[in-house]
Amino acid sequence: MNIGSEFNFFHFCVVIKEFDYTAIVVPLSTEKDNDAEWKSAGNLVVPIGIIDDMPKDKKPVYAMVNQIKTVSKQRLSDYYVKEENKHYTMTLDEDQMGVIFQTISTLGKQKIKIKEKQVETVDIGK
């Protein structure tokens, strides 16, 4: 079970890097009329437009770079449309991949907030 804004169930993703048994992926989410405010570039959620290879329900898509993760390759599959009994492989165009990689490249440049330790001074007199 996932908590808060973590994804549940099946979602499309972009495979960024494959290894022998795992892959680094960026989950995708379609735009909705009531999208939450946290779906913004400042939160590393970037719009990449419509995926041309999507066989149905072509809607604008977000790349959820803030949820980049490593998964077992056993979790990955082609898109299956039950009514057509057909699997689809979808590919992003160069511009869409460029937006994702550009956003990933900013991860190392994010400012980290460090909580400063407050030090109290006590006048113990002389």
Protein Blocks (a to p, Z undefined) as FASTA:
>chain_A
ZZhjbcehjdddddfbdcfkbccddddddddfklcfklcfklopacebjafklmghpacd
dddfklgccddfklpccdddfklopacdddddfklmmmmmmmmmmmmmpccddddddddd
ddebZZ
